[in-house]
Amino acid sequence: MQMFSRKPPFDLAEFLAKPATPAEIRKASDARRRHAEYMARLAAARETPAKTS
């Protein structure tokens, strides 16, 4: 027995045609900022030598 999704297929052209809402823009901006901060923390941790006991 096969189970078929009832979700309509994703239409990329339709998705790209509609403008982003201010909330979506803010969410993407926050995600880019958090990623940049995360990468900076990784780089700083990589440059700091590990303490040995």
N, CA, C and O atoms as a printed pandas DataFrame, in Angstrom:
     atom_number atom_name residue_name chain_id  residue_number  x_coord  y_coord  z_coord
0              1         N          MET        A               1    0.836   -1.186    0.000
1              2        CA          MET        A               1    0.000    0.000    0.000
2              3         C          MET        A               1    0.882    1.252    0.000
3              4         O          MET        A               1    1.814    1.353    0.798
4              5         N          GLN        A               2    0.599    2.179   -0.870
5              6        CA          GLN        A               2    1.390    3.401   -0.936
6              7         C          GLN        A               2    0.660    4.541   -0.248
7              8         O          GLN        A               2   -0.563    4.659   -0.321
8              9         N          MET        A               3    1.457    5.392    0.435
9             10        CA          MET        A               3    0.892    6.572    1.077
10            11         C          MET        A               3    1.322    7.786    0.242
11            12         O          MET        A               3    2.513    8.005    0.023
12            13         N          PHE        A               4    0.363    8.554   -0.210
13            14        CA          PHE        A               4    0.667    9.734   -0.997
14            15         C          PHE        A               4    0.419   10.980   -0.158
15            16         O          PHE        A               4   -0.566   11.068    0.575
16            17         N          SER        A               5    1.313   11.924   -0.277
17            18        CA          SER        A               5    1.171   13.167    0.465
18            19         C          SER        A               5    0.007   13.974   -0.098
19            20         O          SER        A               5   -0.194   14.037   -1.311
20            21         N          ARG        A               6   -0.741   14.579    0.784
21            22        CA          ARG        A               6   -1.850   15.426    0.356
22            23         C          ARG        A               6   -1.404   16.863    0.165
23            24         O          ARG        A               6   -2.195   17.719   -0.231
24            25         N          LYS        A               7   -0.142   17.123    0.446
25            26        CA          LYS        A               7    0.400   18.463    0.302
26            27         C          LYS        A               7    0.597   18.774   -1.184
27            28         O          LYS        A               7    1.116   17.937   -1.922
28            29         N          PRO        A               8    0.193   19.954   -1.627
29            30        CA          PRO        A               8    0.393   20.279   -3.053
30            31         C          PRO        A               8    1.887   20.402   -3.375
31            32         O          PRO        A               8    2.678   20.743   -2.496
32            33         N          PRO        A               9    2.276   20.133   -4.609
33            34        CA          PRO        A               9    3.687   20.244   -4.974
34            35         C          PRO        A               9    4.183   21.683   -4.837
35            36         O          PRO        A               9    3.432   22.636   -5.048
36            37         N          PHE        A              10    5.440   21.820   -4.485
37            38        CA          PHE        A              10    6.042   23.140   -4.291
38            39         C          PHE        A              10    6.277   23.801   -5.642
39            40         O          PHE        A              10    6.864   23.198   -6.541
40            41         N          ASP        A              11    5.821   25.033   -5.783
41            42        CA          ASP        A              11    5.983   25.779   -7.031
42            43         C          ASP        A              11    7.006   26.888   -6.807
43            44         O          ASP        A              11    6.695   27.918   -6.210
44            45         N          LEU        A              12    8.220   26.672   -7.287
45            46        CA          LEU        A              12    9.295   27.635   -7.075
46            47         C          LEU        A              12    8.998   28.965   -7.743
47            48         O          LEU        A              12    9.284   30.015   -7.166
48            49         N          ALA        A              13    8.435   28.951   -8.939
49            50        CA          ALA        A              13    8.128   30.193   -9.642
50            51         C          ALA        A              13    7.125   31.038   -8.849
51            52         O          ALA        A              13    7.258   32.259   -8.773
52            53         N          GLU        A              14    6.136   30.387   -8.269
53            54        CA          GLU        A              14    5.148   31.105   -7.472
54            55         C          GLU        A              14    5.794   31.670   -6.202
55            56         O          GLU        A              14    5.505   32.798   -5.802
56            57         N          PHE        A              15    6.669   30.880   -5.576
57            58        CA          PHE        A              15    7.358   31.320   -4.360
58            59         C          PHE        A              15    8.222   32.544   -4.640
59            60         O          PHE        A              15    8.223   33.497   -3.861
60            61         N          LEU        A              16    8.959   32.520   -5.751
61            62        CA          LEU        A              16    9.846   33.633   -6.084
62            63         C          LEU        A              16    9.077   34.862   -6.560
63            64         O          LEU        A              16    9.595   35.977   -6.497
64            65         N          ALA        A              17    7.859   34.673   -7.032
65            66        CA          ALA        A              17    7.073   35.792   -7.560
66            67         C          ALA        A              17    6.470   36.654   -6.456
67            68         O          ALA        A              17    6.225   37.843   -6.662
68            69         N          LYS        A              18    6.229   36.059   -5.278
69            70        CA          LYS        A              18    5.601   36.867   -4.221
70            71         C          LYS        A              18    6.668   37.575   -3.386
71            72         O          LYS        A              18    7.693   36.975   -3.065
72            73         N          PRO        A              19    6.445   38.832   -3.031
73            74        CA          PRO        A              19    7.441   39.580   -2.263
74            75         C          PRO        A              19    7.522   39.076   -0.811
75            76         O          PRO        A              19    6.554   38.542   -0.269
76            77         N          ALA        A              20    8.677   39.257   -0.215
77            78        CA          ALA        A              20    8.877   38.848    1.169
78            79         C          ALA        A              20    8.193   39.842    2.106
79            80         O          ALA        A              20    8.167   41.046    1.849
80            81         N          THR        A              21    7.641   39.313    3.192
81            82        CA          THR        A              21    7.017   40.182    4.191
82            83         C          THR        A              21    8.111   40.766    5.083
83            84         O          THR        A              21    9.211   40.218    5.158
84            85         N          PRO        A              22    7.814   41.867    5.753
85            86        CA          PRO        A              22    8.820   42.440    6.680
86            87         C          PRO        A              22    9.275   41.431    7.736
87            88         O          PRO        A              22   10.445   41.428    8.120
88            89         N          ALA        A              23    8.372   40.582    8.206
89            90        CA          ALA        A              23    8.751   39.581    9.209
90            91         C          ALA        A              23    9.742   38.572    8.624
91            92         O          ALA        A              23   10.689   38.168    9.299
92            93         N          GLU        A              24    9.527   38.167    7.377
93            94        CA          GLU        A              24   10.445   37.215    6.739
94            95         C          GLU        A              24   11.818   37.854    6.517
95            96         O          GLU        A              24   12.847   37.201    6.690
96            97         N          ILE        A              25   11.829   39.122    6.136
97            98        CA          ILE        A              25   13.091   39.834    5.932
98            99         C          ILE        A              25   13.854   39.934    7.251
99           100         O          ILE        A              25   15.064   39.710    7.293
100          101         N          ARG        A              26   13.137   40.272    8.332
101          102        CA          ARG        A              26   13.758   40.393    9.658
102          103         C          ARG        A              26   14.301   39.031   10.120
103          104         O          ARG        A              26   15.394   38.952   10.681
104          105         N          LYS        A              27   13.533   37.969    9.880
105          106        CA          LYS        A              27   13.959   36.628   10.285
106          107         C          LYS        A              27   15.247   36.236    9.556
107          108         O          LYS        A              27   16.166   35.695   10.170
108          109         N          ALA        A              28   15.316   36.504    8.261
109          110        CA          ALA        A              28   16.510   36.174    7.474
110          111         C          ALA        A              28   17.706   37.006    7.926
111          112         O          ALA        A              28   18.830   36.508    8.002
112          113         N          SER        A              29   17.450   38.275    8.224
113          114        CA          SER        A              29   18.519   39.157    8.694
114          115         C          SER        A              29   19.082   38.664   10.023
115          116         O          SER        A              29   20.298   38.629   10.215
116          117         N          ASP        A              30   18.191   38.281   10.942
117          118        CA          ASP        A              30   18.623   37.760   12.236
118          119         C          ASP        A              30   19.431   36.479   12.063
119          120         O          ASP        A              30   20.434   36.278   12.748
120          121         N          ALA        A              31   19.000   35.618   11.152
121          122        CA          ALA        A              31   19.713   34.363   10.912
122          123         C          ALA        A              31   21.114   34.631   10.362
123          124         O          ALA        A              31   22.075   33.978   10.768
124          125         N          ARG        A              32   21.233   35.593    9.439
125          126        CA          ARG        A              32   22.565   35.940    8.904
126          127         C          ARG        A              32   23.461   36.499   10.001
127          128         O          ARG        A              32   24.644   36.165   10.066
128          129         N          ARG        A              33   22.902   37.356   10.873
129          130        CA          ARG        A              33   23.686   37.946   11.965
130          131         C          ARG        A              33   24.148   36.857   12.943
131          132         O          ARG        A              33   25.310   36.840   13.347
132          133         N          ARG        A              34   23.240   35.948   13.321
133          134        CA          ARG        A              34   23.601   34.870   14.255
134          135         C          ARG        A              34   24.670   33.963   13.651
135          136         O          ARG        A              34   25.574   33.510   14.354
136          137         N          HIS        A              35   24.568   33.697   12.350
137          138        CA          HIS        A              35   25.567   32.853   11.693
138          139         C          HIS        A              35   26.933   33.539   11.699
139          140         O          HIS        A              35   27.950   32.898   11.964
140          141         N          ALA        A              36   26.955   34.839   11.407
141          142        CA          ALA        A              36   28.225   35.573   11.402
142          143         C          ALA        A              36   28.852   35.568   12.802
143          144         O          ALA        A              36   30.063   35.396   12.938
144          145         N          GLU        A              37   28.039   35.755   13.829
145          146        CA          GLU        A              37   28.552   35.727   15.204
146          147         C          GLU        A              37   29.091   34.339   15.551
147          148         O          GLU        A              37   30.138   34.216   16.185
148          149         N          TYR        A              38   28.375   33.304   15.135
149          150        CA          TYR        A              38   28.800   31.928   15.393
150          151         C          TYR        A              38   30.145   31.641   14.720
151          152         O          TYR        A              38   31.042   31.059   15.330
152          153         N          MET        A              39   30.271   32.053   13.466
153          154        CA          MET        A              39   31.532   31.820   12.752
154          155         C          MET        A              39   32.675   32.588   13.394
155          156         O          MET        A              39   33.799   32.090   13.446
156          157         N          ALA        A              40   32.405   33.804   13.887
157          158        CA          ALA        A              40   33.441   34.585   14.571
158          159         C          ALA        A              40   33.876   33.884   15.858
159          160         O          ALA        A              40   35.065   33.843   16.175
160          161         N          ARG        A              41   32.910   33.334   16.600
161          162        CA          ARG        A              41   33.256   32.597   17.828
162          163         C          ARG        A              41   34.080   31.357   17.503
163          164         O          ARG        A              41   35.017   31.033   18.232
164          165         N          LEU        A              42   33.747   30.663   16.422
165          166        CA          LEU        A              42   34.526   29.488   16.033
166          167         C          LEU        A              42   35.966   29.876   15.687
167          168         O          LEU        A              42   36.914   29.203   16.091
168          169         N          ALA        A              43   36.116   30.955   14.945
169          170        CA          ALA        A              43   37.452   31.409   14.558
170          171         C          ALA        A              43   38.253   31.810   15.793
171          172         O          ALA        A              43   39.439   31.498   15.892
172          173         N          ALA        A              44   37.614   32.495   16.727
173          174        CA          ALA        A              44   38.309   32.920   17.950
174          175         C          ALA        A              44   38.721   31.697   18.772
175          176         O          ALA        A              44   39.822   31.657   19.320
176          177         N          ALA        A              45   37.846   30.714   18.855
177          178        CA          ALA        A              45   38.169   29.505   19.614
178          179         C          ALA        A              45   39.302   28.736   18.939
179          180         O          ALA        A              45   40.120   28.122   19.624
180          181         N          ARG        A              46   39.363   28.759   17.630
181          182        CA          ARG        A              46   40.413   28.078   16.893
182          183         C          ARG        A              46   41.755   28.758   17.118
183          184         O          ARG        A              46   42.784   28.085   17.181
184          185         N          GLU        A              47   41.760   30.090   17.241
185          186        CA          GLU        A              47   43.011   30.835   17.436
186          187         C          GLU        A              47   43.528   30.726   18.856
187          188         O          GLU        A              47   44.736   30.822   19.076
188          189         N          THR        A              48   42.643   30.528   19.830
189          190        CA          THR        A              48   43.062   30.407   21.236
190          191         C          THR        A              48   43.626   29.020   21.458
191          192         O          THR        A              48   42.944   28.024   21.217
192          193         N          PRO        A              49   44.885   28.945   21.923
193          194        CA          PRO        A              49   45.455   27.621   22.167
194          195         C          PRO        A              49   44.723   26.919   23.308
195          196         O          PRO        A              49   44.317   27.558   24.278
196          197         N          ALA        A              50   44.562   25.645   23.190
197          198        CA          ALA        A              50   43.880   24.871   24.237
198          199         C          ALA        A              50   44.766   24.789   25.465
199          200         O          ALA        A              50   45.972   24.564   25.364
200          201         N          LYS        A              51   44.160   24.972   26.615
201          202        CA          LYS        A              51   44.919   24.891   27.879
202          203         C          LYS        A              51   45.161   23.430   28.218
203          204         O          LYS        A              51   44.256   22.601   28.127
204          205         N          THR        A              52   46.380   23.126   28.607
205          206        CA          THR        A              52   46.713   21.760   29.016
206          207         C          THR        A              52   47.045   21.790   30.500
207          208         O          THR        A              52   47.695   22.720   30.978
208          209         N          SER        A              53   46.606   20.790   31.214
209          210        CA          SER        A              53   46.840   20.742   32.662
210          211         C          SER        A              53   48.208   20.240   32.987
211          212         O          SER        A              53   48.566   20.139   34.160
